[in-house]
Amino acid sequence: MTLPTFRTVQEMRDQVAAWRHDGLRIGVVFTMGNLHEGHMSLIDAALENTNRVITTIFVNPTQFGEGEDLDSYPRTETRDTEMVAERGGHAMFVPSVSEMYPTGFTTRVLVDGLTDVLCGQARPGHFDGVAQIVTKLLNQAQADATFFGEKDWQQFTVVKRLALDLDIPTEIRGVPVARDEYGLALSSRNGYLSQEEIEIARKFNVILKKAAYDIGTGGFASDVCEKAAEAILKAGFEKVDYVECRDPDTLELVEKAEGHACRIFGAAHLGRARLIDNHLVN
């Protein structure tokens, strides 16, 4: 099956308008390509909840910081399109940088508070770029629902906030983290890891799950997170950006789980990859 691939906003909007005229419910999944089973789980969720699904591929330059992997980020459009077609998706939107950011483009989208912590602190400006591109894609697709993986819980939270604040009617839905058989959260950047590094990476989830359990059974979050960060380094990671327990909606720090919803968040560097993960504290 050959999927329709739209290169311009107008082409995508024309198709969305035709589907909507037929009374169909439209879903969209935003990606940067180099697709894996985690992305496929988002497409599966979209297919379960909507009638037509568009998958976008755009490696967004405004969310990469200086020295990050923008130039080397894998571009695998042909393979990605085949994967989406096999999964049952209905169309692709693969715009150029000039289509998304034409000459004279100057607008920024900033979400205060939620973007100043966790990955926002470790990657300054990252979430400004995310907010900018997601706002554009939501307006361009004009879909009924969009689906985000909960691995990047902070991104999911930021997107929900901006959609609410800017009165964007698209429903923002989260999809549970897709993991390999050992619990490692799936990520395009896992492809940077050697087999030896993969074995180390699989310890990340185990350490965070234990920390979530320790906090959930009464431990002080600051103490537990400090020990977890030490364990991550001992496991073979080169650097820990953070291990923190925070409110899932406000992202404010939480010290004790008693009577308070919270999640534990972690980010660490291994080889060429920066891994993130999070777990609910029960």
Residue frames as qw, qx, qy, qz and C-alpha x, y, z in Angstrom:
[[0.000, 0.888, 0.460, 0.000, 0.00, 0.00, 0.00],
 [0.404, 0.259, -0.005, 0.877, 1.32, 3.42, -0.98],
 [0.180, -0.708, -0.512, 0.452, 0.35, 6.12, 1.48],
 [0.220, 0.880, 0.174, 0.384, -0.52, 9.64, 0.36],
 [0.598, -0.316, -0.183, 0.714, 2.39, 11.86, 1.46],
 [0.085, 0.955, 0.243, 0.147, 1.63, 15.57, 1.87],
 [0.616, 0.086, -0.111, 0.775, 4.50, 18.04, 1.61],
 [0.010, -0.337, 0.007, -0.941, 2.51, 21.24, 2.15],
 [0.180, 0.176, 0.646, -0.720, 0.09, 22.40, 4.80],
 [0.537, 0.254, -0.090, -0.800, -2.58, 23.06, 2.19],
 [0.531, 0.131, -0.784, -0.292, -2.42, 19.51, 0.85],
 [0.194, -0.113, -0.891, 0.395, -2.96, 18.11, 4.33],
 [0.271, 0.252, 0.401, -0.838, -5.76, 20.54, 5.12],
 [0.549, 0.190, -0.412, -0.702, -7.55, 19.67, 1.87],
 [0.481, -0.011, -0.874, -0.062, -7.51, 15.98, 2.82],
 [0.054, -0.182, -0.742, 0.643, -8.64, 16.69, 6.38],
 [0.398, 0.223, 0.077, -0.886, -11.51, 18.81, 5.05],
 [0.581, 0.103, -0.631, -0.504, -12.59, 15.99, 2.72],
 [0.369, -0.099, -0.896, 0.228, -12.54, 13.45, 5.54],
 [0.086, 0.220, 0.554, -0.798, -14.44, 15.77, 7.84],
 [0.481, 0.150, -0.248, -0.827, -17.02, 16.38, 5.11],
 [0.618, -0.016, -0.741, -0.262, -17.60, 12.61, 5.16],
 [0.701, -0.582, -0.013, -0.412, -18.18, 12.72, 8.93],
 [0.861, 0.040, -0.407, 0.303, -14.92, 11.01, 9.85],
 [0.519, -0.846, 0.110, 0.058, -12.98, 11.56, 13.08],
 [0.644, 0.639, -0.290, 0.306, -9.33, 12.45, 12.45],
 [0.733, -0.632, 0.097, 0.231, -6.26, 11.60, 14.53],
 [0.488, 0.778, -0.317, 0.235, -2.69, 12.77, 14.14],
 [0.846, -0.428, 0.032, 0.317, 0.61, 11.46, 15.50],
 [0.191, 0.940, -0.279, 0.052, 3.57, 13.86, 15.54],
 [0.900, -0.242, 0.164, 0.323, 7.04, 12.33, 15.11],
 [0.006, 0.830, -0.434, -0.350, 10.58, 13.21, 14.04],
 [0.767, 0.447, -0.424, -0.179, 10.81, 9.97, 12.07],
 [0.251, 0.379, -0.860, 0.232, 13.19, 7.03, 12.62],
 [0.724, -0.305, -0.004, -0.619, 10.10, 5.21, 13.81],
 [0.171, 0.178, -0.943, 0.224, 10.01, 2.27, 16.22],
 [0.331, -0.413, -0.845, -0.078, 7.40, 0.29, 18.15],
 [0.122, -0.435, -0.470, 0.758, 6.88, 3.19, 20.54],
 [0.228, 0.231, -0.237, -0.916, 5.64, 5.31, 17.64],
 [0.341, -0.135, -0.822, -0.435, 3.57, 2.40, 16.41],
 [0.191, -0.423, -0.800, 0.380, 1.80, 2.24, 19.78],
 [0.117, 0.415, 0.163, -0.887, 0.74, 5.86, 19.23],
 [0.344, 0.124, -0.578, -0.730, -0.59, 5.00, 15.78],
 [0.280, -0.255, -0.925, -0.020, -2.43, 2.00, 17.27],
 [0.043, -0.468, -0.592, 0.655, -4.07, 4.28, 19.85],
 [0.224, 0.347, -0.157, -0.897, -5.03, 6.75, 17.13],
 [0.336, -0.010, -0.789, -0.514, -6.54, 3.98, 15.00],
 [0.205, -0.354, -0.882, 0.235, -8.59, 2.76, 17.97],
 [0.045, -0.589, -0.476, 0.652, -10.01, 6.22, 18.66],
 [0.268, 0.611, -0.127, -0.734, -10.34, 7.86, 15.23],
 [0.819, 0.446, 0.339, -0.127, -11.31, 6.92, 11.67],
 [0.684, 0.648, -0.068, 0.327, -8.36, 8.41, 9.78],
 [0.646, -0.664, 0.093, 0.365, -4.79, 8.83, 11.04],
 [0.482, 0.816, -0.194, 0.254, -2.08, 11.17, 9.74],
 [0.789, -0.421, 0.009, 0.447, 1.51, 10.58, 10.85],
 [0.231, 0.960, -0.141, 0.066, 3.84, 13.56, 10.61],
 [0.830, -0.134, 0.011, 0.542, 7.61, 13.48, 10.22],
 [0.220, 0.894, -0.064, 0.386, 9.56, 16.65, 10.88],
 [0.704, -0.200, -0.284, 0.619, 12.97, 16.95, 12.51],
 [0.071, -0.956, -0.240, -0.156, 12.35, 20.31, 14.13],
 [0.582, 0.363, -0.278, 0.673, 15.52, 22.43, 14.27],
 [0.173, -0.680, 0.141, -0.698, 14.18, 24.85, 16.90],
 [0.805, -0.538, 0.042, -0.245, 14.06, 22.20, 19.64],
 [0.890, 0.044, -0.157, 0.426, 17.71, 21.17, 19.27],
 [0.331, -0.913, 0.113, 0.211, 20.33, 23.02, 21.29],
 [0.303, 0.807, -0.507, -0.019, 23.89, 23.86, 20.35],
 [0.028, -0.469, 0.877, -0.102, 25.99, 20.70, 20.10],
 [0.697, 0.083, 0.610, -0.367, 22.97, 18.37, 20.00],
 [0.434, -0.054, 0.829, 0.349, 22.32, 15.80, 17.27],
 [0.516, 0.631, 0.168, -0.554, 20.24, 17.77, 14.74],
 [0.379, 0.620, -0.547, -0.414, 22.53, 17.03, 11.80],
 [0.116, 0.261, -0.957, -0.044, 23.07, 13.38, 12.67],
 [0.582, 0.115, 0.573, -0.566, 19.48, 12.59, 13.67],
 [0.306, 0.047, 0.886, 0.346, 18.44, 9.63, 11.46],
 [0.511, 0.377, -0.064, -0.770, 16.23, 10.45, 8.45],
 [0.179, -0.028, 0.971, 0.157, 14.47, 7.26, 7.33],
 [0.499, 0.240, 0.068, -0.830, 11.35, 8.43, 5.49],
 [0.586, 0.172, -0.653, -0.448, 10.97, 5.46, 3.11],
 [0.347, -0.044, -0.904, 0.247, 11.22, 2.89, 5.90],
 [0.151, 0.167, 0.544, -0.808, 9.00, 4.98, 8.18],
 [0.550, 0.188, -0.172, -0.795, 6.27, 5.28, 5.55],
 [0.564, 0.065, -0.795, -0.216, 6.32, 1.52, 4.99],
 [0.176, -0.095, -0.836, 0.511, 5.95, 0.93, 8.73],
 [0.328, 0.209, 0.309, -0.868, 3.00, 3.31, 8.99],
 [0.597, 0.166, -0.458, -0.637, 1.30, 1.72, 5.96],
 [0.471, 0.010, -0.882, 0.031, 1.72, -1.77, 7.41],
 [0.043, -0.160, -0.722, 0.671, 0.23, -0.58, 10.70],
 [0.077, 0.647, 0.754, 0.081, -2.86, 0.81, 8.98],
 [0.089, -0.568, -0.107, 0.811, -2.15, 4.56, 8.95],
 [0.495, 0.707, 0.504, -0.029, -3.85, 6.59, 6.26],
 [0.423, 0.847, 0.021, 0.321, -1.48, 9.44, 5.29],
 [0.667, -0.256, -0.119, 0.690, 1.88, 11.08, 5.97],
 [0.105, 0.989, 0.048, 0.090, 2.74, 14.77, 6.39],
 [0.773, -0.213, 0.103, 0.589, 6.44, 15.34, 5.69],
 [0.212, 0.973, 0.089, 0.034, 7.10, 19.06, 5.27],
 [0.639, 0.367, -0.187, 0.650, 10.40, 20.80, 4.56],
 [0.386, -0.406, -0.344, 0.754, 12.00, 23.26, 6.95],
 [0.018, 0.005, 0.212, 0.977, 11.06, 26.08, 4.57],
 [0.373, -0.462, -0.643, -0.484, 7.42, 24.96, 4.59],
 [0.546, -0.595, -0.545, 0.225, 7.33, 25.06, 8.39],
 [0.355, -0.705, -0.083, 0.608, 9.51, 28.15, 8.86],
 [0.536, 0.674, 0.306, 0.404, 9.18, 30.34, 5.75],
 [0.398, 0.233, -0.075, 0.884, 11.21, 33.50, 5.24],
 [0.209, -0.486, 0.001, -0.849, 10.16, 36.15, 7.76],
 [0.717, -0.460, -0.514, -0.102, 8.94, 33.70, 10.43],
 [0.140, 0.488, -0.469, 0.723, 9.45, 35.29, 13.86],
 [0.666, -0.489, -0.033, -0.563, 6.74, 33.95, 16.21],
 [0.238, 0.224, -0.875, 0.356, 7.62, 32.09, 19.41],
 [0.717, -0.467, -0.316, -0.410, 5.39, 30.10, 21.77],
 [0.190, 0.358, -0.721, 0.563, 6.48, 30.00, 25.41],
 [0.714, -0.506, -0.426, -0.230, 4.93, 27.98, 28.25],
 [0.044, -0.660, 0.502, -0.557, 6.12, 29.38, 31.57],
 [0.640, -0.430, 0.463, -0.437, 6.82, 27.27, 34.64],
 [0.957, 0.041, 0.262, -0.113, 6.43, 23.78, 33.19],
 [0.791, 0.554, -0.106, 0.236, 9.42, 24.27, 30.90],
 [0.004, -0.855, 0.412, -0.314, 11.90, 25.58, 33.47],
 [0.624, -0.467, 0.594, -0.201, 12.54, 22.26, 35.24],
 [0.864, 0.060, 0.497, 0.041, 13.69, 18.71, 34.41],
 [0.682, 0.269, 0.422, 0.533, 14.65, 18.58, 30.71],
 [0.172, 0.934, 0.187, 0.250, 13.94, 22.29, 30.39],
 [0.401, -0.869, 0.268, 0.113, 16.76, 23.02, 32.82],
 [0.703, -0.262, 0.545, 0.375, 19.13, 20.52, 31.23],
 [0.435, 0.296, 0.583, 0.619, 18.29, 21.58, 27.66],
 [0.045, 0.570, 0.214, -0.792, 17.65, 25.36, 27.66],
 [0.319, 0.409, -0.312, -0.796, 15.27, 26.44, 24.90],
 [0.028, 0.023, 0.970, 0.240, 14.23, 22.89, 24.04],
 [0.136, 0.531, 0.808, -0.216, 10.62, 23.26, 25.13],
 [0.211, 0.629, -0.004, -0.748, 10.29, 26.65, 23.45],
 [0.191, 0.307, -0.730, -0.580, 10.99, 24.83, 20.19],
 [0.009, 0.237, 0.971, -0.009, 8.61, 22.01, 21.12],
 [0.186, 0.606, 0.536, -0.558, 5.80, 24.43, 22.01],
 [0.210, 0.550, -0.288, -0.755, 6.37, 26.33, 18.77],
 [0.196, 0.172, -0.841, -0.474, 6.27, 23.31, 16.46],
 [0.030, 0.329, 0.931, -0.154, 3.42, 21.53, 18.25],
 [0.239, 0.598, 0.333, -0.689, 1.27, 24.67, 18.13],
 [0.279, 0.453, -0.486, -0.693, 1.93, 24.93, 14.40],
 [0.144, 0.029, -0.957, -0.249, 1.19, 21.24, 13.76],
 [0.137, 0.432, 0.794, -0.404, -2.01, 21.32, 15.81],
 [0.311, 0.626, 0.102, -0.708, -3.25, 24.30, 13.81],
 [0.225, 0.399, -0.676, -0.577, -2.11, 22.81, 10.52],
 [0.094, -0.065, -0.986, -0.118, -3.67, 19.37, 11.01],
 [0.499, -0.127, 0.062, -0.855, -6.86, 20.57, 12.71],
 [0.450, -0.053, -0.887, -0.090, -7.41, 16.99, 13.89],
 [0.660, -0.575, -0.245, -0.418, -9.90, 15.80, 16.48],
 [0.786, -0.594, 0.167, 0.032, -7.23, 14.11, 18.61],
 [0.478, 0.667, -0.541, 0.186, -3.47, 13.78, 18.84],
 [0.938, -0.330, -0.108, 0.012, -1.49, 11.14, 20.71],
 [0.137, 0.785, -0.525, 0.299, 1.71, 11.60, 22.75],
 [0.773, -0.035, -0.593, 0.224, 3.86, 8.98, 24.42],
 [0.548, -0.821, -0.045, -0.156, 4.07, 9.28, 28.20],
 [0.817, -0.043, -0.128, 0.561, 7.81, 8.55, 28.18],
 [0.248, 0.209, -0.064, 0.944, 8.34, 12.28, 27.73],
 [0.203, -0.677, -0.683, 0.186, 5.81, 13.16, 30.42],
 [0.174, -0.545, -0.099, 0.815, 7.04, 16.75, 30.62],
 [0.026, 0.046, -0.552, -0.832, 6.41, 17.27, 26.90],
 [0.202, -0.476, -0.824, -0.232, 2.93, 15.74, 27.27],
 [0.243, -0.670, -0.502, 0.489, 2.20, 18.12, 30.16],
 [0.119, -0.389, 0.165, 0.899, 3.48, 21.16, 28.25],
 [0.085, -0.147, -0.700, -0.694, 1.36, 20.30, 25.20],
 [0.214, -0.611, -0.762, 0.018, -1.79, 19.84, 27.30],
 [0.219, -0.629, -0.284, 0.690, -1.17, 23.24, 28.89],
 [0.043, -0.263, 0.344, 0.901, -0.60, 25.13, 25.66],
 [0.127, -0.329, -0.794, -0.496, -3.66, 23.55, 24.02],
 [0.239, -0.685, -0.647, 0.236, -5.77, 24.58, 27.01],
 [0.217, -0.588, -0.109, 0.771, -4.34, 28.09, 27.24],
 [0.022, 0.263, -0.457, -0.849, -4.58, 28.79, 23.49],
 [0.643, 0.332, 0.344, -0.598, -8.08, 27.27, 23.11],
 [0.301, 0.339, -0.781, -0.430, -6.91, 24.66, 20.63],
 [0.798, -0.092, 0.127, -0.582, -9.81, 22.18, 20.38],
 [0.699, 0.276, -0.658, -0.052, -7.75, 19.09, 19.49],
 [0.843, -0.510, 0.065, -0.158, -7.91, 16.47, 22.25],
 [0.224, 0.663, -0.689, 0.191, -4.44, 15.73, 23.69],
 [0.943, -0.247, -0.021, -0.221, -4.18, 12.07, 24.67],
 [0.164, -0.666, 0.725, -0.062, -1.37, 10.23, 26.42],
 [0.921, 0.141, -0.332, -0.146, -0.24, 6.70, 25.57],
 [0.774, -0.579, 0.248, 0.067, 1.66, 4.52, 28.09],
 [0.053, -0.737, 0.631, 0.238, 5.42, 4.10, 27.66],
 [0.939, 0.281, -0.174, -0.094, 6.39, 1.40, 25.16],
 [0.383, -0.696, 0.607, -0.015, 9.23, -0.77, 26.50],
 [0.535, 0.358, -0.752, -0.144, 11.37, -3.67, 25.36],
 [0.814, -0.253, -0.511, -0.110, 11.14, -7.05, 27.07],
 [0.591, -0.097, -0.497, 0.628, 13.58, -5.85, 29.75],
 [0.217, -0.809, -0.447, 0.314, 11.68, -2.65, 30.51],
 [0.328, -0.248, 0.189, 0.892, 13.88, -0.19, 28.61],
 [0.361, 0.738, 0.296, -0.488, 11.77, 2.67, 27.25],
 [0.657, 0.380, 0.463, 0.457, 11.86, 2.62, 23.45],
 [0.009, -0.872, 0.043, 0.487, 13.51, 5.64, 21.83],
 [0.700, 0.705, -0.060, 0.096, 14.92, 6.56, 18.43],
 [0.057, 0.835, -0.509, 0.198, 18.15, 7.47, 20.22],
 [0.823, -0.326, 0.461, -0.058, 18.52, 3.92, 21.55],
 [0.863, 0.481, 0.061, 0.143, 19.93, 3.23, 18.11],
 [0.185, 0.857, -0.412, 0.249, 23.04, 5.16, 19.14],
 [0.600, -0.575, 0.514, -0.213, 23.85, 2.52, 21.80],
 [0.348, 0.371, -0.857, -0.083, 26.19, -0.44, 21.41],
 [0.747, -0.263, -0.583, -0.182, 25.03, -3.84, 22.66],
 [0.500, -0.108, -0.590, 0.625, 27.11, -3.35, 25.82],
 [0.083, -0.074, 0.188, -0.976, 25.51, 0.04, 26.38],
 [0.600, -0.275, -0.440, -0.609, 22.04, -1.43, 25.82],
 [0.667, -0.260, -0.668, 0.202, 22.68, -3.81, 28.71],
 [0.252, -0.106, -0.414, 0.868, 23.60, -0.86, 30.91],
 [0.274, -0.171, -0.172, -0.931, 20.63, 1.18, 29.69],
 [0.602, -0.337, -0.645, -0.328, 18.21, -1.54, 30.76],
 [0.453, -0.263, -0.641, 0.561, 19.20, -0.92, 34.39],
 [0.040, -0.172, 0.043, -0.983, 17.81, 2.64, 34.20],
 [0.585, -0.350, -0.383, -0.623, 14.18, 1.55, 34.35],
 [0.716, -0.279, -0.615, 0.175, 14.90, -0.90, 37.18],
 [0.358, -0.065, -0.407, 0.838, 16.55, 1.78, 39.32],
 [0.241, -0.194, -0.054, -0.949, 13.74, 4.28, 38.75],
 [0.670, -0.344, -0.527, -0.394, 11.05, 1.69, 39.51],
 [0.623, -0.263, -0.593, 0.437, 12.75, 0.84, 42.80],
 [0.135, 0.025, -0.233, 0.963, 12.98, 4.54, 43.65],
 [0.450, -0.296, -0.298, -0.788, 9.27, 4.96, 42.90],
 [0.719, -0.348, -0.600, -0.048, 8.51, 2.03, 45.21],
 [0.496, -0.150, -0.491, 0.700, 10.70, 3.43, 47.99],
 [0.104, -0.124, 0.065, -0.985, 8.98, 6.82, 47.80],
 [0.586, -0.293, -0.445, -0.611, 5.55, 5.18, 47.63],
 [0.739, -0.351, -0.564, 0.112, 6.27, 3.22, 50.80],
 [0.469, -0.852, -0.204, 0.114, 7.17, 6.30, 52.81],
 [0.687, -0.117, 0.051, 0.715, 10.68, 7.31, 51.83],
 [0.008, -0.825, -0.023, 0.564, 11.75, 10.94, 51.59],
 [0.730, 0.660, 0.168, 0.059, 11.94, 11.74, 47.88],
 [0.156, 0.910, -0.381, 0.039, 15.13, 13.79, 48.07],
 [0.475, -0.515, 0.714, -0.015, 17.01, 10.95, 49.80],
 [0.800, 0.221, 0.557, -0.003, 15.63, 8.27, 47.50],
 [0.597, 0.801, 0.036, 0.014, 16.39, 10.29, 44.36],
 [0.049, -0.841, 0.539, 0.011, 19.96, 10.95, 45.49],
 [0.600, -0.274, 0.751, 0.019, 20.56, 7.24, 46.02],
 [0.765, 0.492, 0.415, -0.022, 18.97, 6.45, 42.66],
 [0.374, 0.898, -0.229, -0.037, 21.26, 8.93, 40.89],
 [0.277, -0.648, 0.709, 0.016, 24.27, 7.26, 42.54],
 [0.727, 0.048, 0.684, -0.030, 23.01, 3.83, 41.44],
 [0.671, 0.724, 0.144, -0.072, 22.61, 5.05, 37.84],
 [0.173, 0.852, -0.493, -0.010, 26.23, 6.21, 37.76],
 [0.484, -0.413, 0.769, -0.064, 27.39, 3.00, 39.39],
 [0.810, 0.321, 0.477, -0.116, 25.51, 1.03, 36.70],
 [0.618, 0.040, 0.480, 0.621, 27.73, 2.61, 34.05],
 [0.243, 0.892, 0.328, 0.193, 26.03, 5.82, 32.96],
 [0.556, 0.234, -0.099, 0.792, 28.39, 8.75, 32.43],
 [0.022, -0.098, 0.189, -0.977, 26.21, 11.60, 33.69],
 [0.069, -0.593, -0.795, 0.104, 22.87, 12.07, 35.44],
 [0.001, 0.450, 0.181, 0.875, 20.94, 15.21, 34.55],
 [0.434, -0.309, 0.319, -0.784, 18.31, 14.63, 37.23],
 [0.372, -0.298, -0.878, -0.038, 16.34, 12.14, 39.29],
 [0.165, -0.080, 0.308, -0.934, 13.41, 13.94, 40.88],
 [0.013, -0.473, -0.877, 0.085, 9.94, 13.30, 42.27],
 [0.099, 0.071, -0.060, -0.991, 7.34, 15.79, 41.03],
 [0.504, 0.426, 0.500, -0.561, 3.63, 16.43, 40.77],
 [0.494, 0.221, 0.731, 0.415, 2.42, 14.99, 37.43],
 [0.244, 0.827, 0.477, 0.170, 0.39, 18.09, 36.50],
 [0.084, -0.994, 0.042, 0.046, 2.28, 21.08, 37.93],
 [0.780, 0.366, -0.297, 0.412, 5.75, 19.44, 37.87],
 [0.249, -0.796, 0.342, -0.433, 6.41, 20.92, 41.31],
 [0.318, 0.314, -0.844, 0.296, 8.78, 18.98, 43.58],
 [0.795, -0.441, -0.155, -0.385, 7.20, 16.51, 46.01],
 [0.008, -0.559, 0.752, -0.349, 9.01, 15.31, 49.13],
 [0.313, -0.012, 0.892, -0.325, 6.49, 12.79, 50.53],
 [0.214, -0.122, -0.775, -0.582, 4.00, 10.73, 48.54],
 [0.022, -0.387, -0.839, 0.381, 1.43, 10.46, 51.32],
 [0.211, 0.740, 0.510, -0.385, -1.84, 11.84, 50.01],
 [0.163, 0.773, -0.235, -0.567, -0.14, 13.35, 46.95],
 [0.869, 0.447, 0.196, 0.082, -0.01, 12.12, 43.36],
 [0.112, -0.827, 0.455, 0.310, 3.55, 12.10, 42.06],
 [0.916, 0.386, -0.042, 0.104, 5.92, 10.63, 39.51],
 [0.562, -0.594, 0.362, 0.447, 9.64, 10.02, 39.57],
 [0.611, 0.790, -0.043, -0.026, 11.55, 11.41, 36.58],
 [0.655, -0.485, 0.391, 0.428, 15.07, 10.61, 35.41],
 [0.625, 0.773, -0.107, 0.007, 17.46, 11.63, 32.64],
 [0.624, -0.565, 0.455, 0.290, 20.97, 10.29, 32.12],
 [0.460, 0.736, -0.418, -0.268, 23.69, 10.12, 29.45],
 [0.788, -0.196, 0.568, 0.132, 25.17, 6.92, 28.08],
 [0.557, 0.133, 0.562, 0.597, 27.50, 7.00, 25.09],
 [0.054, 0.143, 0.354, 0.922, 25.90, 9.19, 22.40],
 [0.337, -0.548, -0.654, -0.399, 22.41, 8.82, 23.88],
 [0.164, -0.171, 0.461, -0.855, 20.52, 10.79, 26.49],
 [0.331, -0.328, -0.870, -0.160, 17.85, 8.58, 28.04],
 [0.337, -0.226, 0.287, -0.868, 14.73, 9.76, 29.86],
 [0.422, -0.286, -0.850, -0.132, 12.08, 7.79, 31.73],
 [0.320, -0.303, 0.343, -0.830, 9.47, 8.20, 34.44],
 [0.360, -0.241, -0.901, -0.007, 7.27, 6.10, 36.71],
 [0.502, -0.618, -0.182, -0.577, 4.13, 6.69, 38.69],
 [0.077, 0.224, -0.780, 0.579, 4.65, 6.56, 42.45],
 [0.535, -0.418, -0.649, -0.343, 1.83, 4.40, 43.84]]
